[in-house]
């Protein structure tokens, strides 16, 4: 039945007065309250009273994510105890298409506030630290880059200050775990200057990505290799402008990194399917390398050829004039009850190696298994069990033996450090995750001495943690 | 070999070769997917649903403009979107066409614009509303059809006992001064979403005969329920599931995408029949279909249907019921399977060389051609 609407005769008055509205007009302007849709929206603040959509239409997106953690070790370490740490990430993006009609451009700037204690340096002294957010207490600039895509996104170039852990060596399965090396792996964390351009650091550089089709993606980048700009054995995150992320160092060496990725059983736009076929389980496989042209200190010898542990040594390590590594990453779903089921089981593994003469770690691996939607009605939860192994290099082991030889004191040879992690990511709402976590570290530091009890190694560490993540 | 036999063999070979070289379907000639525009208007409404190509130039609309409505508001609450935007291919500009008041006295329960929308040659735009107050069917209203003039002003509403949650893509026979409109209704007795809300077999396909005599807004001259008993179900993720795509084919057959039964149904004599065909006859079922949603008719007489449970468009020959192929048009991995629950709007380009579709998760209009 067609009926004519009753027009709001008071519309003009409504616009003229922010404080007074007629009942009829109030209906038009009525917005649901803050609590409406709270548990289903992706951000705690939703549209933020129209601010988010207003900025979106200007091409601007703002993201704020807050992470708070508590960690405690009940066994092992140099001492036992619990501590708090937290970070807040602020990121601002600009889509140049929406902002001023320039197609394919994205500008991004982000910053961290990092706070609290670092249980790894306070209590644990292990290599594979329990949380990827543990870092020097500061507020710092992180990434500043511009990305331009071409040919409908098949090629894109990113220029500026970049954190490599966002694109290189990534593993979808590994990323839900909390241990540091489940994010940016152990080997580059130990073997690159200051752990490489990865959280909370970043480096100037350029990255080219191509997606030629057939499930293949290639990444190739050249970056400054030393974000803080100090000597190799002093990452100096608290030094000068490095403290706030303003040291754009270009004076050490070039870090070239490349990766080829192959995704299988994952559709691409335009793929045509003839006939209903059972879908196969998706997987992603990556092979990569990095090469660093900078100088690296030898693990065993000084610049005169003597052992660094020799009392006659100059104490200045022999310079090795480059460094390199190769790596592989695999993510593979291995089971799901049906294609449209939220439940699935996936496995992942990352392996990498580097020369043993100039690196503390010459091999590292981390791997695990995850179960998504482990319980009925918990579609967005994930439970995982994983492990990581860090192999101390032959050069570093030879140094340990030399220390024992020359000092005559007890000095164990470092070997491997292994941890296992069990974690449950509980999604309270799309914007709120709570994640209890347990880790057990075997042979912390590869078997280093306990500085509080120099006749003993650091005992194995049982660590409990809880992470709370809120996206505003 | 006799000459006649040789000739027959040669003809057969040529015929087979020609058949082999011929594209199997419309989708085989679609090569590119180009982002046309984001669809969010200034008020932040989200979740683009219906897509309509303007048949005429009138008022603020030019022939070929693409009209897109939004089902969600700026907080991404479903059933609260109240805007229609237009995208002009010639200038690639997006503009707001209509911002409908959230509460129209004649539309019970508010306004939440659905996949039911059309523009008539007479310039009137008719859009369905299935409203909510909290983004779920818990507060669902009965809804209505809203009539807009070509400048985006509300000119009237269409309500009544046969209209409850007008939801699916509209099919239209447009004669200028009169028109016949087909719309599905998925709101009858649908309750709140829970863990396992019941399937209610009360969704209908309604035929409305309209008169626009003297340039006046459409007046319903007759209404007939021509399909009934289709499944409808509240859903916590996608609000409601029910018959969504309607497309007219040869011989007055109306095709219906029956989402919950995972099939395409045919209602014969849709423009003339005086009774309900029930849930129609099966054209095709299952196979490549994964909860069929939006539907349109390609120039070759084949149906194009989007899937609700993945990011594919399926091509179907309605004469034979054969499913020719499916093409991935949305591989957004934020959903599993990719593109699930994204593809609610689908319409052919005016030249018939491609189709527009919306990806509601990322608020975009895409051109496949």
Interface residues (C-beta under 8 A of the other chain):
Chain A: X1 X2 X3 X4 X5 X6 X8 X27 X28 X29 X30 X31 X32 X36 X37 X40 X41 X42 X46 X47 X50 X52 X53 X54 X56 X57 X98 X152 X266 X267 X268 X269 X270 X271 X272 X273 X274 X275 X276 X279 X339 X340 X342 X344 X377
Chain B: X24 X27 X28 X30 X31 X32 X33 X34 X38 X40 X41 X42 X43 X44 X46 X73 X74 X75 X76 X77 X80 X101 X102 X103 X104 X105 X106 X133 X134 X135 X147 X154 X155 X156 X157 X158 X159 X160 X195 X217 X218 X219 X220 X236 X286 X287 X288 X290 X309 X310 X311 X312 X323 X324 X325 X326 X327 X328 X329 X330 X331 X333 X336 X337 X338 X340
